[in-house]
Structures are given as C-alpha cells and as structure tokens.
Amino acid sequence: MSKNQHSKKHSRCWCSYQRHLYTILFLTFCLFSFVPKHAIHLSITEMDFKEKGEKTEIQISHKIFIDDLENALRKNYEIAFQKQKPNLSTKTQHKEAKKYIYEYLKKVVDITINSQKTEINYIGLEFEGDVVWIYGTLEKENSSEKESISIKNMILMDLFNDQRNMLYMTKEKTKEFLNFTNDERSQTIKF
C-alpha cells in the first residue's frame, strides 16, 4: 500500500470516526437536555409536638420542590395564575402566591386527633435553593395517653403518580415515620 493510499484510508477512517463522535455527542446532548430538573417527586413534612402549659403546640414544616408547587398552583388555581405565573422565590413573585400556597395545603393535608378535625394555621414560608419550606402550627389539649392521629397527606398527588410524601413526627424522645403514596394517602397511628 502506497503512502498516498494509506493516507486516504486513514482520512476516511478519521472522518467516519468524527461523524460517529459528533452523532454520539449530539444524541447525548439531546438526551440530557430533556431530563427534568429533579427525577424524584417527593415532599417532606415534619411535625414536632411541644408541650406549652396545658396545651401542646404541633409545629409543622413542609418541604416541597418549588417548580412542582408552582405547577400545582397553576393547575388548582388556573384563573388566579392566568395572567401572571406564581414565580415563587423571584422578584416577580405573584402578589397572592402565599395565600394560594396555604389554601392548596389546607386542601391536601388533613390532621384529625382523637376524631376531632384540626386546622393548621400557616404562618410563613422560606425559600432554600430549589425548595420551599412552609411553616404552620396547630394546638391541642395535652394528654398523658397515646392519641389516635389520622393524617391525610396528598401534596402534589394530583400531579404525579409516583409522588411520595414522607412525614416525620417527634414528641420528646419518641419518633415516628410515615410514608404516603397515591395508594396510601391517609394513615392513622397512636402517638
């Protein structure tokens, strides 16, 4: 094989290699440019029981991905967000976003203690990266006995079939963990 033929053959191989490399890079770019921001659909709720005199205050914190919460707000309050998106944690945040966040949570989270429905008083929220923490409280009478607590936690379940809502309960040194899915949206425990 002459030097010229070898050069042509090498050139064809290199061009073929380059085409394959560019095709692979293009396909990789396409694949990863359509990956969602986060692959899991998860929220975390914490409930801390704090005795205060004759009452117990239950401090509640929900941790939710901002983009998922915005989608839930747009779906559930379509008319309110028709002209302006929620734009949570931005300078252009919808002026009534907080009101609709609290309203949404009251619709999808229920807590019943000893067969008495309670209402969570939402008091604030805080943005942390791509998540929002939403804070609330409720009060109940103190009890030396374990109480029956029924919890419905359907946060974002109207959007995602694979949504998982984890709940951590703490009372002094006692801790409980509950896991809510579309198949198990409500649970009752003695706590």
Contacts in CASP RR format, 6 or more apart in sequence:
PFRMAT RR
TARGET T0000
AUTHOR 0000-0000-0000
METHOD contacts of the structure
MODEL  1
MSKNQHSKKHSRCWCSYQRHLYTILFLTFCLFSFVPKHAIHLSITEMDFK
EKGEKTEIQISHKIFIDDLENALRKNYEIAFQKQKPNLSTKTQHKEAKKY
IYEYLKKVVDITINSQKTEINYIGLEFEGDVVWIYGTLEKENSSEKESIS
IKNMILMDLFNDQRNMLYMTKEKTKEFLNFTNDERSQTIKF
1 9 0 8 1.000
37 65 0 8 1.000
37 67 0 8 1.000
37 130 0 8 1.000
38 65 0 8 1.000
38 130 0 8 1.000
40 162 0 8 1.000
40 164 0 8 1.000
41 65 0 8 1.000
41 68 0 8 1.000
41 156 0 8 1.000
41 159 0 8 1.000
41 160 0 8 1.000
41 162 0 8 1.000
41 163 0 8 1.000
41 164 0 8 1.000
42 65 0 8 1.000
42 163 0 8 1.000
42 164 0 8 1.000
42 165 0 8 1.000
42 166 0 8 1.000
43 62 0 8 1.000
43 63 0 8 1.000
43 64 0 8 1.000
43 65 0 8 1.000
43 153 0 8 1.000
43 155 0 8 1.000
43 156 0 8 1.000
43 163 0 8 1.000
43 164 0 8 1.000
43 165 0 8 1.000
43 166 0 8 1.000
44 62 0 8 1.000
44 63 0 8 1.000
44 165 0 8 1.000
44 166 0 8 1.000
44 167 0 8 1.000
44 168 0 8 1.000
45 60 0 8 1.000
45 61 0 8 1.000
45 62 0 8 1.000
45 63 0 8 1.000
45 109 0 8 1.000
45 153 0 8 1.000
45 155 0 8 1.000
45 165 0 8 1.000
45 166 0 8 1.000
45 167 0 8 1.000
45 168 0 8 1.000
46 59 0 8 1.000
46 60 0 8 1.000
46 61 0 8 1.000
46 63 0 8 1.000
46 167 0 8 1.000
46 168 0 8 1.000
46 169 0 8 1.000
46 170 0 8 1.000
47 58 0 8 1.000
47 59 0 8 1.000
47 60 0 8 1.000
47 167 0 8 1.000
47 168 0 8 1.000
47 169 0 8 1.000
47 170 0 8 1.000
48 58 0 8 1.000
48 59 0 8 1.000
48 169 0 8 1.000
48 170 0 8 1.000
48 171 0 8 1.000
49 56 0 8 1.000
49 57 0 8 1.000
49 58 0 8 1.000
49 169 0 8 1.000
49 170 0 8 1.000
49 171 0 8 1.000
49 172 0 8 1.000
50 56 0 8 1.000
50 57 0 8 1.000
50 58 0 8 1.000
50 59 0 8 1.000
51 142 0 8 1.000
53 142 0 8 1.000
54 141 0 8 1.000
54 142 0 8 1.000
55 139 0 8 1.000
55 140 0 8 1.000
55 141 0 8 1.000
55 142 0 8 1.000
56 139 0 8 1.000
56 140 0 8 1.000
56 141 0 8 1.000
56 142 0 8 1.000
56 143 0 8 1.000
57 137 0 8 1.000
57 138 0 8 1.000
57 139 0 8 1.000
58 111 0 8 1.000
58 137 0 8 1.000
58 138 0 8 1.000
58 139 0 8 1.000
58 140 0 8 1.000
59 135 0 8 1.000
59 136 0 8 1.000
59 137 0 8 1.000
60 120 0 8 1.000
60 135 0 8 1.000
60 136 0 8 1.000
60 137 0 8 1.000
60 138 0 8 1.000
61 133 0 8 1.000
61 134 0 8 1.000
61 135 0 8 1.000
61 136 0 8 1.000
62 105 0 8 1.000
62 109 0 8 1.000
62 133 0 8 1.000
62 134 0 8 1.000
62 155 0 8 1.000
63 131 0 8 1.000
63 132 0 8 1.000
63 133 0 8 1.000
64 131 0 8 1.000
64 132 0 8 1.000
64 134 0 8 1.000
64 155 0 8 1.000
64 156 0 8 1.000
65 130 0 8 1.000
65 131 0 8 1.000
66 88 0 8 1.000
66 89 0 8 1.000
66 127 0 8 1.000
66 129 0 8 1.000
66 130 0 8 1.000
66 131 0 8 1.000
66 132 0 8 1.000
67 130 0 8 1.000
68 156 0 8 1.000
68 159 0 8 1.000
68 160 0 8 1.000
69 86 0 8 1.000
69 88 0 8 1.000
69 101 0 8 1.000
69 104 0 8 1.000
69 132 0 8 1.000
69 156 0 8 1.000
70 85 0 8 1.000
70 86 0 8 1.000
70 87 0 8 1.000
70 88 0 8 1.000
71 159 0 8 1.000
72 104 0 8 1.000
72 156 0 8 1.000
72 158 0 8 1.000
72 159 0 8 1.000
73 80 0 8 1.000
73 81 0 8 1.000
73 86 0 8 1.000
73 97 0 8 1.000
73 100 0 8 1.000
73 101 0 8 1.000
73 104 0 8 1.000
74 81 0 8 1.000
74 85 0 8 1.000
74 86 0 8 1.000
75 158 0 8 1.000
75 159 0 8 1.000
76 100 0 8 1.000
76 104 0 8 1.000
76 107 0 8 1.000
76 158 0 8 1.000
77 100 0 8 1.000
77 103 0 8 1.000
77 104 0 8 1.000
80 94 0 8 1.000
80 96 0 8 1.000
80 100 0 8 1.000
81 94 0 8 1.000
81 100 0 8 1.000
84 92 0 8 1.000
84 94 0 8 1.000
85 94 0 8 1.000
86 93 0 8 1.000
86 94 0 8 1.000
86 97 0 8 1.000
86 100 0 8 1.000
87 93 0 8 1.000
87 94 0 8 1.000
87 97 0 8 1.000
88 97 0 8 1.000
88 127 0 8 1.000
88 132 0 8 1.000
89 127 0 8 1.000
89 129 0 8 1.000
89 132 0 8 1.000
94 100 0 8 1.000
98 124 0 8 1.000
98 125 0 8 1.000
101 122 0 8 1.000
101 125 0 8 1.000
101 132 0 8 1.000
101 134 0 8 1.000
102 122 0 8 1.000
102 134 0 8 1.000
105 120 0 8 1.000
105 122 0 8 1.000
105 134 0 8 1.000
105 155 0 8 1.000
106 119 0 8 1.000
106 120 0 8 1.000
106 122 0 8 1.000
108 152 0 8 1.000
108 153 0 8 1.000
108 154 0 8 1.000
108 155 0 8 1.000
108 156 0 8 1.000
108 157 0 8 1.000
108 158 0 8 1.000
109 120 0 8 1.000
109 151 0 8 1.000
109 152 0 8 1.000
109 153 0 8 1.000
109 154 0 8 1.000
109 155 0 8 1.000
110 117 0 8 1.000
110 150 0 8 1.000
110 151 0 8 1.000
110 152 0 8 1.000
110 186 0 8 1.000
111 117 0 8 1.000
111 118 0 8 1.000
111 120 0 8 1.000
111 138 0 8 1.000
111 149 0 8 1.000
111 150 0 8 1.000
111 151 0 8 1.000
111 152 0 8 1.000
112 118 0 8 1.000
112 149 0 8 1.000
112 150 0 8 1.000
112 151 0 8 1.000
113 140 0 8 1.000
113 147 0 8 1.000
113 148 0 8 1.000
113 149 0 8 1.000
113 150 0 8 1.000
114 147 0 8 1.000
114 148 0 8 1.000
115 148 0 8 1.000
118 138 0 8 1.000
118 140 0 8 1.000
119 138 0 8 1.000
120 136 0 8 1.000
120 137 0 8 1.000
120 138 0 8 1.000
121 136 0 8 1.000
121 137 0 8 1.000
121 138 0 8 1.000
122 134 0 8 1.000
122 135 0 8 1.000
122 136 0 8 1.000
123 135 0 8 1.000
123 136 0 8 1.000
123 137 0 8 1.000
124 134 0 8 1.000
124 135 0 8 1.000
124 136 0 8 1.000
125 132 0 8 1.000
125 133 0 8 1.000
125 134 0 8 1.000
125 135 0 8 1.000
126 132 0 8 1.000
126 133 0 8 1.000
126 135 0 8 1.000
127 133 0 8 1.000
146 190 0 8 1.000
146 191 0 8 1.000
147 190 0 8 1.000
147 191 0 8 1.000
148 188 0 8 1.000
148 189 0 8 1.000
148 190 0 8 1.000
149 169 0 8 1.000
149 188 0 8 1.000
149 189 0 8 1.000
149 190 0 8 1.000
149 191 0 8 1.000
150 186 0 8 1.000
150 187 0 8 1.000
150 188 0 8 1.000
151 167 0 8 1.000
151 178 0 8 1.000
151 180 0 8 1.000
151 186 0 8 1.000
151 187 0 8 1.000
151 188 0 8 1.000
151 189 0 8 1.000
152 185 0 8 1.000
152 186 0 8 1.000
153 165 0 8 1.000
153 167 0 8 1.000
153 178 0 8 1.000
153 180 0 8 1.000
153 185 0 8 1.000
153 186 0 8 1.000
154 165 0 8 1.000
154 180 0 8 1.000
154 185 0 8 1.000
155 163 0 8 1.000
155 165 0 8 1.000
156 163 0 8 1.000
156 165 0 8 1.000
157 163 0 8 1.000
157 165 0 8 1.000
157 182 0 8 1.000
157 185 0 8 1.000
161 182 0 8 1.000
162 182 0 8 1.000
163 181 0 8 1.000
163 182 0 8 1.000
164 179 0 8 1.000
164 180 0 8 1.000
164 181 0 8 1.000
165 179 0 8 1.000
165 180 0 8 1.000
165 181 0 8 1.000
166 177 0 8 1.000
166 178 0 8 1.000
166 179 0 8 1.000
166 180 0 8 1.000
167 177 0 8 1.000
167 178 0 8 1.000
167 179 0 8 1.000
167 180 0 8 1.000
168 175 0 8 1.000
168 176 0 8 1.000
168 177 0 8 1.000
169 175 0 8 1.000
169 176 0 8 1.000
169 177 0 8 1.000
169 178 0 8 1.000
169 191 0 8 1.000
171 191 0 8 1.000
174 191 0 8 1.000
176 189 0 8 1.000
176 191 0 8 1.000
178 187 0 8 1.000
178 189 0 8 1.000
180 186 0 8 1.000
180 187 0 8 1.000
END
